Amino acid sequence: MSAQVVAGVGMGSMISSGGLLVEHLSGSQATAGLATTLATLGAALLSVPLAALSRARGRRTGLGAGWLIAAGGALTVPLAAGAGLLWVTLLGMLLIGSASAANLQSRYAATDLAEPRARAGALSLVVWSTTLGSVLGPNLSGPGAVLARPLGLPDAAGTFVFSVVAFVLGWLIIHTGLRPDPLLLAQEQQPTTSAEREHKERFAARMRTALRHVAASPAALTGLAALVLGHAVMVSVMTMTPVHLAHEGASLSIVGFTVSLHVAGMYALSPLVGRAADRFGRVPVILLGQVVYVAATLLAGTAGNRQWAVAAGLFLLGAGWSCATVAGSTLLSESVDAAHRPEVQGMSDTLMNLVGAAGGALSGALTAVYGYGGLNAAAAVLAVPVGALALWFSLRTRSTR
């Protein structure tokens, strides 16, 4: 939780400034979404290797590697932006995606040793701990601009200096403090057969097997759908919101405040979401998340130049993500057996980031053609299949009972 608080500063800084920096370097609104797209794609590409590293050497090594890679990316961005090198800047964004991968996998560390009845609550506490840093990060846009000017950097590049420090501190906390390692301890408590040892050695090559394992379980499939499509809704709208606000005349401080509200919606409410998922069930909370998504996109998409409405919509967007992610992650994790759980978790993070990257890539073009309202309408459509699948699973479970 401490590492999440510190490293969250680096993640929040990237969310608020990445799109603005790419638009400044490229001169094109349509390419602004590439910042979040590449960060999300980087998370997708690194989720499986980091999960495999955690499986082999523990959460401390896997999560620590994720924060160090992100620190390297955050250092690359301002250096490349100062030299006007757009593609090197985008490479840095790709590496920063490692922070998202580490952040997502941190929530599973909370479930390694959790009691079954408290899994959602334990997972939600780690998600919640990201709140402070991630809310603070976007508000460093103003100080970042002050720092950037004497260094000869674009204003939006200054916040990435804070990101470097935050990610290194996150690695240091994990490296020194996560003892004993929860995943290694959980593995010690479970007898390991020769078949499981062979499975461990072949971990990285079994993603398709993990997907088939999920497809055979309606509960796991429902959890995966909530994670993947819910993440796409959030990423696609969030990516273009700073650009939309800037075009409507909002200052960097207003942009940072709006992103902070969005991040607060994602993380601050997660303990309540976890308790609700433990008490009322995973599927009802997933359904609630889809309703909140539709309300969020309706409010933000019809806001026009009303900055308060955009901010309120982004807060609701974060709350919908919290419902889908906390309940979906818990449902997915508990619906597969322990031998397949790490690879299923890595596969789910990969899929959600790949689909999120696609949403981020399309968001710039959709906004350029149909406007910010059209982007929100397209994102709302993604909530429909998740809601339908969750309802089907709920009715199927009642019928079976």
C-alpha positions in Angstrom: 0.0 0.0 0.0 2.9 2.4 0.8 4.4 1.8 -2.6 1.1 2.4 -4.3 0.7 5.7 -2.5 4.2 6.9 -3.6 4.3 5.5 -7.2 0.7 6.7 -7.8 2.2 10.2 -8.0 4.1 9.2 -11.1 1.0 7.6 -12.7 -1.2 10.6 -12.1 1.4 13.0 -13.6 1.4 11.0 -16.8 -2.4 10.9 -17.1 -2.7 14.7 -17.0 0.3 15.7 -19.1 0.9 12.9 -21.6 -1.7 13.8 -24.1 -0.9 17.6 -23.9 2.8 16.9 -24.4 2.2 14.7 -27.5 -0.2 17.2 -29.0 2.5 20.0 -28.4 5.2 17.9 -30.1 3.1 16.7 -33.0 0.8 19.7 -33.5 -2.2 17.3 -34.0 -5.2 16.7 -31.8 -5.7 13.3 -33.4 -2.3 12.1 -32.2 -2.8 13.3 -28.6 -4.4 9.9 -27.7 -1.1 8.2 -28.6 0.3 9.0 -25.1 -2.3 7.0 -23.2 -2.5 4.4 -26.0 1.2 3.6 -25.8 1.3 3.6 -22.0 -1.6 1.2 -22.0 0.0 -0.9 -24.7 3.2 -1.0 -22.7 1.2 -2.3 -19.7 -0.3 -5.0 -22.0 3.1 -6.1 -23.3 4.7 -6.2 -19.8 1.8 -7.7 -17.8 2.6 -11.3 -18.7 6.5 -11.0 -18.3 6.0 -9.3 -14.9 3.4 -11.9 -13.8 5.8 -14.7 -14.9 8.6 -13.0 -13.0 6.4 -12.8 -9.9 5.5 -16.5 -10.3 9.1 -17.5 -10.5 10.7 -15.1 -8.0 7.9 -13.6 -6.0 5.8 -10.4 -6.0 8.8 -8.3 -4.7 10.9 -9.0 -7.8 8.0 -8.7 -10.3 6.5 -5.5 -8.9 9.9 -3.9 -8.3 10.9 -4.6 -11.9 7.7 -2.9 -13.0 8.4 0.3 -11.1 12.1 0.4 -12.3 11.1 0.1 -16.0 8.6 2.9 -15.5 11.2 5.1 -14.0 13.4 4.6 -17.1 10.5 5.5 -19.3 9.7 8.6 -17.2 13.3 9.8 -17.5 13.2 9.2 -21.3 10.1 11.4 -21.9 11.4 14.9 -20.8 14.9 14.3 -22.3 13.3 13.4 -25.7 10.7 16.1 -25.5 13.4 18.7 -24.8 15.1 17.6 -28.0 11.9 17.6 -30.0 12.1 13.8 -30.6 8.4 12.7 -30.8 9.0 9.0 -31.4 11.5 8.7 -28.6 9.0 10.5 -26.3 6.4 7.9 -27.3 8.9 5.1 -26.5 9.2 6.6 -23.1 5.4 6.5 -22.8 5.4 2.9 -23.7 7.9 2.1 -20.9 5.8 4.1 -18.4 3.1 1.6 -19.1 5.0 -0.8 -16.8 3.8 1.3 -13.9 0.2 0.4 -14.8 1.1 -3.2 -15.1 2.7 -3.1 -11.6 -0.2 -1.2 -10.2 -2.7 -3.7 -11.5 -0.7 -6.7 -10.3 -0.3 -5.2 -6.8 -4.0 -5.7 -6.2 -3.6 -9.5 -6.7 -0.8 -9.5 -4.1 -3.5 -8.6 -1.6 -5.4 -11.8 -2.4 -2.4 -14.2 -2.2 -3.0 -14.9 1.5 -6.5 -13.5 2.0 -9.4 -15.4 3.5 -12.1 -16.2 0.9 -14.8 -14.1 2.5 -12.5 -11.1 2.7 -10.8 -11.2 -0.7 -12.7 -8.3 -2.3 -12.1 -6.1 0.8 -8.3 -6.9 0.8 -8.0 -6.3 -2.9 -9.9 -3.0 -2.6 -7.6 -1.7 0.1 -4.6 -1.9 -2.2 -6.6 -0.3 -5.0 -7.7 2.4 -2.5 -4.1 3.1 -1.4 -3.3 4.5 -4.9 -5.7 7.4 -4.2 -3.4 9.9 -2.5 -0.6 9.7 -4.9 -2.7 9.5 -8.0 -4.8 12.5 -6.9 -1.7 14.5 -6.1 0.1 13.6 -9.4 -2.2 15.5 -11.8 -2.0 18.6 -9.6 1.7 18.8 -10.2 1.1 20.1 -13.7 1.5 23.7 -12.5 4.8 23.1 -10.5 5.9 20.9 -13.4 5.6 23.7 -15.8 7.6 26.0 -13.5 10.3 23.3 -13.3 10.3 22.8 -17.1 11.0 26.3 -18.2 14.5 26.9 -16.8 15.4 23.4 -18.2 14.3 24.4 -21.7 11.5 21.8 -21.7 7.8 22.0 -22.9 5.5 22.9 -19.9 3.8 19.5 -20.0 7.1 17.7 -19.7 8.0 19.0 -16.3 5.7 16.6 -14.4 7.6 13.6 -15.6 10.6 14.6 -13.5 8.3 14.0 -10.5 7.3 10.7 -12.0 11.0 9.5 -12.1 11.4 10.1 -8.4 8.0 8.6 -7.5 8.7 5.3 -9.4 12.1 4.9 -7.9 10.7 5.4 -4.4 8.0 2.8 -5.3 10.7 0.3 -6.2 12.6 1.0 -3.0 9.6 0.5 -0.8 8.7 -2.8 -2.5 12.3 -4.0 -2.5 12.9 -3.4 1.2 9.5 -3.7 2.7 7.6 -6.6 1.0 8.9 -9.3 3.3 7.9 -12.1 3.5 6.8 -12.3 -0.1 3.1 -13.1 -0.1 3.1 -15.2 -3.3 6.2 -17.2 -2.3 4.7 -17.8 1.1 1.4 -18.9 -0.4 3.2 -21.3 -2.7 5.1 -22.8 0.3 1.8 -23.4 2.0 0.5 -25.4 -0.9 2.0 -28.8 -1.9 3.6 -28.7 -5.3 3.3 -31.7 -7.6 5.5 -32.5 -10.5 2.7 -31.5 -12.9 2.5 -28.1 -11.2 6.3 -27.7 -11.4 6.1 -28.4 -15.2 3.2 -25.9 -15.4 5.4 -23.3 -13.7 8.2 -23.8 -16.1 5.9 -23.4 -19.1 4.0 -20.4 -17.6 4.8 -17.8 -20.3 3.7 -20.2 -23.1 0.3 -21.0 -21.7 -1.8 -17.8 -22.2 -4.1 -19.5 -24.6 -4.7 -22.3 -22.1 -5.5 -19.7 -19.5 -8.1 -18.1 -21.9 -9.7 -21.5 -22.5 -9.7 -22.1 -18.7 -11.6 -18.8 -18.3 -14.0 -19.6 -21.2 -15.0 -22.8 -19.4 -16.2 -20.9 -16.4 -19.2 -18.5 -16.8 -18.2 -16.7 -13.6 -14.6 -16.2 -14.7 -15.8 -15.1 -18.2 -18.1 -12.5 -16.6 -15.3 -11.1 -14.4 -13.0 -10.9 -17.4 -15.5 -9.1 -19.6 -16.1 -6.6 -16.8 -12.4 -5.9 -16.5 -11.6 -5.7 -20.2 -14.5 -3.7 -21.6 -14.8 -1.6 -18.5 -11.1 -0.6 -18.8 -11.7 0.3 -22.5 -14.6 2.7 -21.5 -12.4 4.4 -18.9 -9.3 4.7 -21.0 -11.0 6.0 -24.2 -12.8 8.8 -22.4 -10.1 9.7 -20.0 -7.5 10.0 -22.8 -9.1 12.9 -24.6 -10.6 14.7 -21.6 -7.4 16.8 -20.9 -7.3 17.8 -24.6 -11.0 18.6 -24.7 -10.7 20.8 -21.7 -7.6 22.6 -23.1 -9.5 23.3 -26.3 -12.3 24.8 -24.2 -9.9 27.2 -22.6 -9.2 25.3 -19.3 -5.9 26.0 -17.6 -3.4 23.3 -16.7 -4.6 23.6 -13.1 -8.2 22.9 -14.1 -7.1 19.9 -16.2 -5.1 18.6 -13.3 -8.0 19.0 -10.9 -10.4 17.2 -13.2 -8.0 14.3 -13.6 -7.6 14.2 -9.9 -11.4 13.9 -9.4 -11.4 11.1 -11.9 -8.6 9.3 -10.1 -10.4 9.8 -6.8 -13.4 8.1 -8.3 -11.2 5.2 -9.4 -9.5 4.6 -6.1 -11.0 6.5 -3.1 -14.3 4.6 -3.1 -12.7 1.1 -3.6 -13.0 0.0 0.1 -16.8 0.6 0.0 -16.9 -1.2 -3.4 -15.0 -4.1 -1.9 -17.3 -4.3 1.1 -20.4 -4.2 -1.2 -18.9 -7.0 -3.4 -18.3 -9.1 -0.3 -21.8 -8.5 1.1 -24.1 -8.3 -1.9 -22.1 -10.4 -4.4 -19.7 -9.7 -7.3 -22.2 -9.6 -10.1 -24.6 -6.9 -8.6 -21.6 -4.6 -8.2 -20.5 -5.3 -11.8 -24.0 -4.3 -12.9 -23.9 -1.2 -10.8 -20.6 -0.3 -12.5 -22.2 -0.4 -16.0 -25.1 1.9 -14.9 -22.5 4.4 -13.5 -20.5 4.2 -16.8 -23.6 5.1 -18.8 -24.4 8.0 -16.5 -20.8 9.2 -16.6 -20.6 9.3 -20.4 -24.0 11.0 -20.7 -23.0 13.7 -18.3 -19.5 14.3 -19.8 -20.6 13.9 -23.4 -23.3 16.6 -23.1 -21.3 19.0 -21.0 -20.0 21.2 -23.8 -17.9 24.0 -22.3 -19.3 23.4 -18.7 -16.1 22.4 -17.0 -17.9 21.3 -13.8 -20.0 18.8 -15.8 -16.9 17.3 -17.4 -15.3 17.0 -14.0 -18.4 15.3 -12.5 -18.6 13.0 -15.4 -15.0 12.0 -15.0 -15.5 11.3 -11.3 -18.4 9.0 -12.1 -16.3 7.4 -14.8 -13.7 6.5 -12.2 -16.4 5.2 -9.9 -17.7 2.9 -12.6 -14.2 1.6 -13.2 -13.8 0.9 -9.5 -17.0 -1.2 -9.4 -16.0 -3.1 -12.6 -12.4 -3.7 -11.6 -12.7 -4.6 -7.9 -15.7 -6.9 -8.4 -14.5 -8.3 -11.7 -11.0 -9.0 -10.4 -12.3 -10.8 -7.4 -14.8 -12.8 -9.4 -12.1 -13.8 -11.9 -9.5 -14.7 -9.3 -11.8 -16.9 -7.2 -13.3 -18.6 -10.2 -10.1 -20.4 -11.3 -8.1 -22.9 -9.4 -4.8 -21.9 -7.7 -2.6 -23.7 -10.3 -3.9 -21.5 -13.1 -4.5 -18.3 -11.1 -1.2 -16.4 -11.8 -1.3 -16.9 -15.5 -5.0 -16.1 -15.7 -4.3 -12.9 -13.8 -1.5 -12.0 -16.2 -3.6 -12.8 -19.2 -6.5 -10.7 -17.9 -4.2 -7.7 -17.4 -2.8 -8.1 -20.9 -6.2 -8.2 -22.5 -7.6 -5.3 -20.6 -4.6 -3.2 -21.5 -4.6 -4.3 -25.2 -8.3 -3.4 -25.5 -7.7 -0.2 -23.5 -4.9 0.7 -25.9 -7.2 0.2 -28.8 -9.7 2.5 -27.2 -7.0 5.1 -26.5 -5.8 4.9 -30.1 -9.3 5.4 -31.6 -10.3 8.1 -29.1 -8.3 10.8 -30.9 -9.7 10.0 -34.3 -13.3 9.7 -32.9 -13.0 13.1 -31.2 -11.6 14.7 -34.3 -14.5 13.4 -36.4 -17.5 13.2 -34.0 -16.4 15.5 -31.2 -16.1 14.7 -27.5 -19.8 13.9 -27.2 -19.5 11.3 -30.0 -16.5 9.7 -28.2 -18.6 9.4 -25.0 -21.5 7.9 -26.9 -19.2 5.2 -28.4 -17.7 4.4 -25.0 -21.2 3.9 -23.5 -22.0 1.2 -26.0 -19.3 -1.0 -24.5 -21.2 -1.2 -21.2 -24.1 -3.0 -22.9 -22.5 -6.4 -23.5 -21.0 -6.5 -20.0 -24.4 -5.8 -18.5 -26.0 -8.4 -20.6 -23.5 -11.0 -19.8 -23.7 -10.2 -16.0 -27.5 -10.5 -16.1 -27.3 -13.8 -18.0 -24.9 -15.2 -15.5 -27.0 -14.0 -12.6 -30.2 -15.6 -14.0 -28.2 -18.8 -14.9 -26.9 -19.1 -11.3 -30.4 -18.6 -9.8 -31.8 -21.2 -12.2 -29.1 -23.7 -11.2 -29.8 -23.1 -7.5 
